[in-house]
Amino acid sequence: MAGRLEGKTAIITGAAGGIGQASAILFANEGAKVACVDLKQDLLEATVEQISAEGGHALAIGADVSNREHVRAIIDQTIEAFGVPNIVFNNAGINPDNRRPLTEIPEDDFDRAFAVNVKAPWMMIKYVAPHMAKAGGGSIINTASISPFIVASTASYSASKAGVVALTKVAAVELGHLNIRVNALCPGATMTPLAEEQRKELKGRGLPTADDIIDRLSVLGRTAVPIEQARMALWLASDESSFATGSPFIVDGGWTCIGGSQVRA
């Protein structure tokens, strides 16, 4: 039986671990040829090796998604190897502040959050859309967060992820006539390598972690694992979501139903 992404080509950024890695493996298992992008070349190669071992097709591209020339190279290398991408999952993101109040965030960290979280997906959309349009359209997914909807993180991360949601809506409106759909995946607390690093740092500073907060704020009473977010990304990438565009899809175990703040416990 053909996979849900059979015959499609996908670019996934942040594919060395967490949601990006889980999505790359899942997309490949569903028939897509996947260009896996990340700065962490060694971990990225491990993702590609796993996909290849399972009979899939993948390419490792080490790149900084906040660099214009790198973004253009990602697209060119993907087209050369697999053809024009039908799917782009702008998943790479950072949270440099990890619970610091806005008055203590260094300007460079604030700028870096916007460069990776907002500028990078904007550039990818800007440069991939003309190719995608000529090929008949496609699906673009941007990883946002629940942070635009409740106070779940710090100023630079929350503001940048709100920018991702706004960017998604504008892109959906401007690209819809080209048969390009654009949606935002908005994860709640998910146990990714980045989240694990932040968890250790917060514990070291005597601050509550997402696990502590989820115990009292999540309807399901636990954090997600990356594959649970990847499954939503798969649906958005596939033709099953053919009438979905311009929307934030919240996958948070019910956290936003209850509300609350992760910044101050």
Secondary structure, 3 states (H helix, E strand, C coil): CCCCCCCCEEEEECCCCHHHHHHHHHHHHCCCEEEEEECCHHHHHHHHHHHHHCCCEEEEEECCCCCHHHHHHHHHHHHHHHCCCCEEEECCCCCCCCCCCHHHCCHHHHHHHHHHHHHHHHHHHHHHHHHHHHCCCEEEEEECCCCCCCCCCCHHHHHHHHHHHHHHHHHHHHHHHHCEEEEEEEECCECCHHHHHHHHHHHHCCCCCHHHHHHHHCCCCCCECHHHHHHHHHHHHCHHHCCCCCCEEEECCCHHHHCCCCCCC
